[in-house]
Amino acid sequence: MAFLLNKTTMFSRFQSSSQKAEDSFLQSRRMFHVELGAREKALLEQDPTLKRFKSYKNSVRTLKRVGDVLTIVVVAGCCYEIYVRAVMREEARKQE
């Protein structure tokens, strides 16, 4: 009987400790949020002197698009070459 009581108290301790751990985890996540200070807000603002350097995004997008088109052209050319060789091989077999 003492063993049974001991087992249930151990289970209840484990359950309560896991619930406490979950509660403390949720509370710790909430407690660490603080408002940004003046320095952090100033650092996150957009700097007008850096605006001229943001134009590279359009050129990168264009370069990616050109690369995609070239990839498609090369793959299509390879497929066409494979098709032509297969057709020529079939014609050579028929002539023999």
VMD Tcl script that builds the backbone (N, CA, C; Angstrom):
set m [mol new atoms 288]
animate dup $m
set s [atomselect $m all]
$s set {name element resname resid chain x y z} {
  {N N MET 1 A 0.818 -1.194 0.000}
  {CA C MET 1 A 0.000 0.000 0.000}
  {C C MET 1 A 0.867 1.264 0.000}
  {N N ALA 2 A 1.939 1.207 0.742}
  {CA C ALA 2 A 2.834 2.363 0.791}
  {C C ALA 2 A 3.468 2.585 -0.583}
  {N N PHE 3 A 3.756 1.494 -1.289}
  {CA C PHE 3 A 4.333 1.604 -2.622}
  {C C PHE 3 A 3.365 2.311 -3.571}
  {N N LEU 4 A 2.071 1.988 -3.474}
  {CA C LEU 4 A 1.065 2.603 -4.323}
  {C C LEU 4 A 0.963 4.101 -4.034}
  {N N LEU 5 A 0.993 4.474 -2.767}
  {CA C LEU 5 A 0.947 5.897 -2.414}
  {C C LEU 5 A 2.203 6.614 -2.907}
  {N N ASN 6 A 3.294 5.940 -2.772}
  {CA C ASN 6 A 4.551 6.529 -3.206}
  {C C ASN 6 A 4.543 6.770 -4.715}
  {N N LYS 7 A 3.978 5.814 -5.452}
  {CA C LYS 7 A 3.916 5.922 -6.912}
  {C C LYS 7 A 3.012 7.079 -7.346}
  {N N THR 8 A 1.879 7.225 -6.715}
  {CA C THR 8 A 0.961 8.299 -7.103}
  {C C THR 8 A 1.524 9.660 -6.745}
  {N N THR 9 A 2.198 9.767 -5.603}
  {CA C THR 9 A 2.769 11.069 -5.251}
  {C C THR 9 A 3.896 11.429 -6.207}
  {N N MET 10 A 4.657 10.415 -6.639}
  {CA C MET 10 A 5.725 10.684 -7.594}
  {C C MET 10 A 5.138 11.140 -8.920}
  {N N PHE 11 A 4.048 10.509 -9.358}
  {CA C PHE 11 A 3.400 10.907 -10.602}
  {C C PHE 11 A 2.855 12.324 -10.499}
  {N N SER 12 A 2.233 12.641 -9.370}
  {CA C SER 12 A 1.667 13.979 -9.214}
  {C C SER 12 A 2.770 15.030 -9.150}
  {N N ARG 13 A 3.904 14.671 -8.543}
  {CA C ARG 13 A 5.023 15.614 -8.514}
  {C C ARG 13 A 5.555 15.866 -9.922}
  {N N PHE 14 A 5.684 14.790 -10.687}
  {CA C PHE 14 A 6.171 14.942 -12.056}
  {C C PHE 14 A 5.218 15.789 -12.887}
  {N N GLN 15 A 3.912 15.538 -12.722}
  {CA C GLN 15 A 2.919 16.282 -13.490}
  {C C GLN 15 A 2.927 17.750 -13.097}
  {N N SER 16 A 3.002 18.024 -11.811}
  {CA C SER 16 A 2.987 19.421 -11.379}
  {C C SER 16 A 4.275 20.127 -11.789}
  {N N SER 17 A 5.416 19.414 -11.774}
  {CA C SER 17 A 6.664 20.067 -12.173}
  {C C SER 17 A 6.671 20.366 -13.669}
  {N N SER 18 A 6.069 19.459 -14.479}
  {CA C SER 18 A 6.020 19.733 -15.914}
  {C C SER 18 A 5.079 20.900 -16.205}
  {N N GLN 19 A 3.989 20.995 -15.451}
  {CA C GLN 19 A 3.083 22.130 -15.650}
  {C C GLN 19 A 3.760 23.428 -15.231}
  {N N LYS 20 A 4.534 23.374 -14.142}
  {CA C LYS 20 A 5.244 24.567 -13.697}
  {C C LYS 20 A 6.285 24.979 -14.732}
  {N N ALA 21 A 6.946 23.998 -15.327}
  {CA C ALA 21 A 7.956 24.302 -16.336}
  {C C ALA 21 A 7.316 24.969 -17.545}
  {N N GLU 22 A 6.157 24.457 -17.968}
  {CA C GLU 22 A 5.469 25.066 -19.108}
  {C C GLU 22 A 5.016 26.478 -18.770}
  {N N ASP 23 A 4.464 26.661 -17.558}
  {CA C ASP 23 A 4.008 27.984 -17.161}
  {C C ASP 23 A 5.172 28.971 -17.079}
  {N N SER 24 A 6.304 28.525 -16.524}
  {CA C SER 24 A 7.444 29.435 -16.413}
  {C C SER 24 A 8.002 29.765 -17.795}
  {N N PHE 25 A 7.952 28.798 -18.710}
  {CA C PHE 25 A 8.421 29.064 -20.069}
  {C C PHE 25 A 7.547 30.113 -20.736}
  {N N LEU 26 A 6.230 29.981 -20.595}
  {CA C LEU 26 A 5.329 30.959 -21.198}
  {C C LEU 26 A 5.498 32.329 -20.560}
  {N N GLN 27 A 5.682 32.365 -19.251}
  {CA C GLN 27 A 5.862 33.646 -18.584}
  {C C GLN 27 A 7.182 34.284 -18.984}
  {N N SER 28 A 8.240 33.475 -19.104}
  {CA C SER 28 A 9.524 34.056 -19.445}
  {C C SER 28 A 9.491 34.651 -20.851}
  {N N ARG 29 A 8.745 34.029 -21.736}
  {CA C ARG 29 A 8.648 34.585 -23.082}
  {C C ARG 29 A 7.936 35.922 -23.056}
  {N N ARG 30 A 6.975 36.070 -22.205}
  {CA C ARG 30 A 6.228 37.327 -22.134}
  {C C ARG 30 A 7.024 38.404 -21.405}
  {N N MET 31 A 7.800 38.010 -20.406}
  {CA C MET 31 A 8.453 39.012 -19.571}
  {C C MET 31 A 9.652 39.652 -20.260}
  {N N PHE 32 A 10.263 39.013 -21.247}
  {CA C PHE 32 A 11.440 39.566 -21.858}
  {C C PHE 32 A 11.132 40.597 -22.931}
  {N N HIS 33 A 9.869 40.797 -23.270}
  {CA C HIS 33 A 9.540 41.779 -24.288}
  {C C HIS 33 A 9.562 43.167 -23.660}
  {N N VAL 34 A 10.395 44.020 -24.213}
  {CA C VAL 34 A 10.468 45.400 -23.750}
  {C C VAL 34 A 10.368 46.295 -24.970}
  {N N GLU 35 A 9.951 47.504 -24.736}
  {CA C GLU 35 A 9.855 48.465 -25.826}
  {C C GLU 35 A 11.255 48.870 -26.285}
  {N N LEU 36 A 11.365 49.192 -27.558}
  {CA C LEU 36 A 12.647 49.621 -28.095}
  {C C LEU 36 A 13.001 51.003 -27.576}
  {N N GLY 37 A 14.272 51.197 -27.343}
  {CA C GLY 37 A 14.749 52.489 -26.881}
  {C C GLY 37 A 14.918 53.449 -28.045}
  {N N ALA 38 A 15.327 54.646 -27.745}
  {CA C ALA 38 A 15.497 55.669 -28.779}
  {C C ALA 38 A 16.609 55.284 -29.750}
  {N N ARG 39 A 17.673 54.675 -29.230}
  {CA C ARG 39 A 18.793 54.285 -30.098}
  {C C ARG 39 A 18.372 53.185 -31.067}
  {N N GLU 40 A 17.643 52.195 -30.563}
  {CA C GLU 40 A 17.190 51.107 -31.430}
  {C C GLU 40 A 16.228 51.613 -32.494}
  {N N LYS 41 A 15.340 52.495 -32.100}
  {CA C LYS 41 A 14.398 53.058 -33.077}
  {C C LYS 41 A 15.139 53.863 -34.143}
  {N N ALA 42 A 16.165 54.593 -33.740}
  {CA C ALA 42 A 16.947 55.377 -34.700}
  {C C ALA 42 A 17.699 54.454 -35.650}
  {N N LEU 43 A 18.185 53.333 -35.151}
  {CA C LEU 43 A 18.907 52.398 -36.003}
  {C C LEU 43 A 17.985 51.713 -37.000}
  {N N LEU 44 A 16.723 51.516 -36.643}
  {CA C LEU 44 A 15.780 50.827 -37.524}
  {C C LEU 44 A 15.148 51.742 -38.567}
  {N N GLU 45 A 15.284 53.051 -38.390}
  {CA C GLU 45 A 14.719 53.972 -39.370}
  {C C GLU 45 A 15.503 53.906 -40.673}
  {N N GLN 46 A 14.825 54.248 -41.774}
  {CA C GLN 46 A 15.499 54.240 -43.072}
  {C C GLN 46 A 16.409 55.455 -43.178}
  {N N ASP 47 A 17.605 55.208 -43.671}
  {CA C ASP 47 A 18.587 56.275 -43.828}
  {C C ASP 47 A 18.495 56.817 -45.254}
  {N N PRO 48 A 18.219 58.095 -45.431}
  {CA C PRO 48 A 18.079 58.640 -46.788}
  {C C PRO 48 A 19.374 58.586 -47.593}
  {N N THR 49 A 20.532 58.578 -46.941}
  {CA C THR 49 A 21.786 58.515 -47.689}
  {C C THR 49 A 22.022 57.143 -48.300}
  {N N LEU 50 A 21.360 56.117 -47.784}
  {CA C LEU 50 A 21.542 54.771 -48.316}
  {C C LEU 50 A 20.540 54.411 -49.404}
  {N N LYS 51 A 19.607 55.298 -49.686}
  {CA C LYS 51 A 18.576 54.996 -50.689}
  {C C LYS 51 A 19.165 54.749 -52.070}
  {N N ARG 52 A 20.223 55.434 -52.423}
  {CA C ARG 52 A 20.783 55.279 -53.759}
  {C C ARG 52 A 21.395 53.895 -53.963}
  {N N PHE 53 A 21.749 53.200 -52.894}
  {CA C PHE 53 A 22.338 51.875 -53.013}
  {C C PHE 53 A 21.296 50.769 -53.116}
  {N N LYS 54 A 20.027 51.091 -52.966}
  {CA C LYS 54 A 18.971 50.083 -53.019}
  {C C LYS 54 A 18.526 49.789 -54.437}
  {N N SER 55 A 19.097 50.457 -55.414}
  {CA C SER 55 A 18.687 50.238 -56.798}
  {C C SER 55 A 19.205 48.910 -57.334}
  {N N TYR 56 A 20.115 48.264 -56.628}
  {CA C TYR 56 A 20.668 47.003 -57.105}
  {C C TYR 56 A 19.617 45.904 -57.128}
  {N N LYS 57 A 18.538 46.060 -56.380}
  {CA C LYS 57 A 17.506 45.017 -56.332}
  {C C LYS 57 A 16.911 44.772 -57.711}
  {N N ASN 58 A 16.660 45.833 -58.466}
  {CA C ASN 58 A 16.094 45.673 -59.809}
  {C C ASN 58 A 17.081 44.987 -60.737}
  {N N SER 59 A 18.354 45.338 -60.624}
  {CA C SER 59 A 19.342 44.707 -61.497}
  {C C SER 59 A 19.532 43.236 -61.139}
  {N N VAL 60 A 19.459 42.899 -59.874}
  {CA C VAL 60 A 19.564 41.498 -59.463}
  {C C VAL 60 A 18.367 40.715 -59.985}
  {N N ARG 61 A 17.199 41.303 -59.903}
  {CA C ARG 61 A 15.992 40.633 -60.397}
  {C C ARG 61 A 16.090 40.395 -61.904}
  {N N THR 62 A 16.582 41.396 -62.630}
  {CA C THR 62 A 16.753 41.252 -64.081}
  {C C THR 62 A 17.789 40.181 -64.401}
  {N N LEU 63 A 18.881 40.175 -63.661}
  {CA C LEU 63 A 19.928 39.178 -63.881}
  {C C LEU 63 A 19.426 37.765 -63.605}
  {N N LYS 64 A 18.622 37.608 -62.563}
  {CA C LYS 64 A 18.034 36.298 -62.276}
  {C C LYS 64 A 17.115 35.851 -63.401}
  {N N ARG 65 A 16.333 36.774 -63.909}
  {CA C ARG 65 A 15.410 36.447 -64.994}
  {C C ARG 65 A 16.175 36.034 -66.252}
  {N N VAL 66 A 17.260 36.751 -66.563}
  {CA C VAL 66 A 18.084 36.399 -67.719}
  {C C VAL 66 A 18.699 35.019 -67.512}
  {N N GLY 67 A 19.165 34.737 -66.305}
  {CA C GLY 67 A 19.716 33.424 -66.001}
  {C C GLY 67 A 18.689 32.320 -66.153}
  {N N ASP 68 A 17.461 32.580 -65.720}
  {CA C ASP 68 A 16.391 31.582 -65.882}
  {C C ASP 68 A 16.102 31.316 -67.353}
  {N N VAL 69 A 16.051 32.384 -68.136}
  {CA C VAL 69 A 15.781 32.225 -69.568}
  {C C VAL 69 A 16.906 31.444 -70.231}
  {N N LEU 70 A 18.155 31.767 -69.897}
  {CA C LEU 70 A 19.282 31.040 -70.473}
  {C C LEU 70 A 19.257 29.562 -70.077}
  {N N THR 71 A 18.878 29.280 -68.852}
  {CA C THR 71 A 18.774 27.891 -68.409}
  {C C THR 71 A 17.731 27.143 -69.218}
  {N N ILE 72 A 16.584 27.773 -69.432}
  {CA C ILE 72 A 15.521 27.141 -70.212}
  {C C ILE 72 A 15.972 26.908 -71.647}
  {N N VAL 73 A 16.679 27.884 -72.221}
  {CA C VAL 73 A 17.167 27.738 -73.595}
  {C C VAL 73 A 18.165 26.591 -73.698}
  {N N VAL 74 A 19.076 26.483 -72.746}
  {CA C VAL 74 A 20.072 25.409 -72.782}
  {C C VAL 74 A 19.407 24.048 -72.621}
  {N N VAL 75 A 18.465 23.933 -71.703}
  {CA C VAL 75 A 17.769 22.658 -71.508}
  {C C VAL 75 A 16.970 22.294 -72.753}
  {N N ALA 76 A 16.308 23.271 -73.346}
  {CA C ALA 76 A 15.547 22.995 -74.570}
  {C C ALA 76 A 16.484 22.573 -75.697}
  {N N GLY 77 A 17.635 23.206 -75.819}
  {CA C GLY 77 A 18.608 22.824 -76.838}
  {C C GLY 77 A 19.116 21.405 -76.631}
  {N N CYS 78 A 19.370 21.032 -75.376}
  {CA C CYS 78 A 19.819 19.660 -75.086}
  {C C CYS 78 A 18.727 18.648 -75.440}
  {N N CYS 79 A 17.493 18.967 -75.091}
  {CA C CYS 79 A 16.387 18.057 -75.422}
  {C C CYS 79 A 16.231 17.922 -76.935}
  {N N TYR 80 A 16.367 19.011 -77.646}
  {CA C TYR 80 A 16.262 18.964 -79.104}
  {C C TYR 80 A 17.382 18.125 -79.707}
  {N N GLU 81 A 18.599 18.305 -79.188}
  {CA C GLU 81 A 19.744 17.530 -79.692}
  {C C GLU 81 A 19.543 16.040 -79.443}
  {N N ILE 82 A 19.028 15.685 -78.263}
  {CA C ILE 82 A 18.748 14.274 -77.962}
  {C C ILE 82 A 17.682 13.738 -78.904}
  {N N TYR 83 A 16.656 14.537 -79.162}
  {CA C TYR 83 A 15.575 14.120 -80.064}
  {C C TYR 83 A 16.113 13.901 -81.482}
  {N N VAL 84 A 16.927 14.831 -81.984}
  {CA C VAL 84 A 17.469 14.717 -83.335}
  {C C VAL 84 A 18.336 13.473 -83.459}
  {N N ARG 85 A 19.176 13.218 -82.469}
  {CA C ARG 85 A 20.034 12.026 -82.519}
  {C C ARG 85 A 19.211 10.742 -82.476}
  {N N ALA 86 A 18.142 10.742 -81.678}
  {CA C ALA 86 A 17.289 9.553 -81.609}
  {C C ALA 86 A 16.587 9.314 -82.949}
  {N N VAL 87 A 16.106 10.382 -83.582}
  {CA C VAL 87 A 15.430 10.247 -84.879}
  {C C VAL 87 A 16.426 9.781 -85.940}
  {N N MET 88 A 17.636 10.328 -85.930}
  {CA C MET 88 A 18.645 9.910 -86.907}
  {C C MET 88 A 19.030 8.441 -86.707}
  {N N ARG 89 A 19.099 8.005 -85.454}
  {CA C ARG 89 A 19.413 6.612 -85.186}
  {C C ARG 89 A 18.323 5.693 -85.678}
  {N N GLU 90 A 17.060 6.104 -85.504}
  {CA C GLU 90 A 15.933 5.314 -85.999}
  {C C GLU 90 A 15.964 5.220 -87.526}
  {N N GLU 91 A 16.269 6.342 -88.199}
  {CA C GLU 91 A 16.363 6.333 -89.655}
  {C C GLU 91 A 17.500 5.425 -90.146}
  {N N ALA 92 A 18.610 5.429 -89.404}
  {CA C ALA 92 A 19.750 4.571 -89.764}
  {C C ALA 92 A 19.376 3.106 -89.602}
  {N N ARG 93 A 18.610 2.784 -88.582}
  {CA C ARG 93 A 18.160 1.390 -88.379}
  {C C ARG 93 A 17.207 0.954 -89.485}
  {N N LYS 94 A 16.345 1.859 -89.918}
  {CA C LYS 94 A 15.378 1.507 -90.959}
  {C C LYS 94 A 16.067 1.289 -92.308}
  {N N GLN 95 A 17.120 2.034 -92.561}
  {CA C GLN 95 A 17.819 1.898 -93.831}
  {C C GLN 95 A 18.620 0.601 -93.913}
  {N N GLU 96 A 19.027 0.037 -92.791}
  {CA C GLU 96 A 19.810 -1.201 -92.817}
  {C C GLU 96 A 18.974 -2.352 -93.097}
}
mol reanalyze $m
mol bondsrecalc $m
mol representation Tube
mol addrep $m
